[in-house]
Amino acid sequence: IPNEEGTVKFLKQLHNMEKELKNRHVQSAHQLPSEIMVRTSLFNWGIVNK
């Protein structure tokens, strides 16, 4: 069973990361594919390491 506090913290970090990625996406659209890979990797890592 995941730690609820840890899960909330992780989701907040993910949300902040998404906002940052959107900001960077506006600045440089060509970087989007690699950023999606990074985001997916971090999300999967978070699930595995709860």
C-alpha positions as CSV (number, residue, x, y, z in Angstrom):
1,I,0.0,0.0,0.0
2,P,1.5,3.3,-1.0
3,N,2.3,5.9,1.6
4,E,-0.4,8.5,1.2
5,E,1.8,11.5,2.2
6,G,4.5,10.3,-0.2
7,T,2.0,9.9,-3.0
8,V,0.6,13.4,-2.5
9,K,4.2,14.8,-2.5
10,F,5.0,12.9,-5.6
11,L,1.9,14.1,-7.4
12,K,2.7,17.7,-6.5
13,Q,6.2,17.3,-7.8
14,L,4.9,15.8,-11.0
15,H,2.4,18.7,-11.4
16,N,5.2,21.3,-10.9
17,M,7.3,19.4,-13.4
18,E,4.4,19.4,-16.0
19,K,4.1,23.2,-15.5
20,E,7.8,23.6,-16.1
21,L,7.7,21.4,-19.2
22,K,4.9,23.4,-20.6
23,N,6.8,26.6,-20.0
24,R,9.9,25.1,-21.7
25,H,7.7,23.7,-24.5
26,V,6.5,27.3,-25.3
27,Q,10.2,28.4,-25.5
28,S,11.4,25.4,-27.6
29,A,8.9,23.1,-29.2
30,H,11.5,20.9,-30.8
31,Q,12.5,19.5,-27.4
32,L,9.1,18.1,-26.6
33,P,9.7,14.4,-27.5
34,S,12.7,14.0,-25.3
35,E,10.9,15.8,-22.5
36,I,7.9,13.5,-22.7
37,M,10.4,10.6,-22.4
38,V,11.9,12.1,-19.3
39,R,8.5,12.8,-17.8
40,T,7.3,9.2,-18.5
41,S,10.5,7.8,-17.0
42,L,10.2,9.9,-13.9
43,F,6.5,9.0,-13.5
44,N,7.3,5.2,-13.9
45,W,10.1,5.6,-11.4
46,G,7.8,7.2,-8.9
47,I,5.3,4.3,-9.3
48,V,8.0,1.7,-8.9
49,N,9.6,3.3,-5.9
50,K,6.5,4.3,-3.8
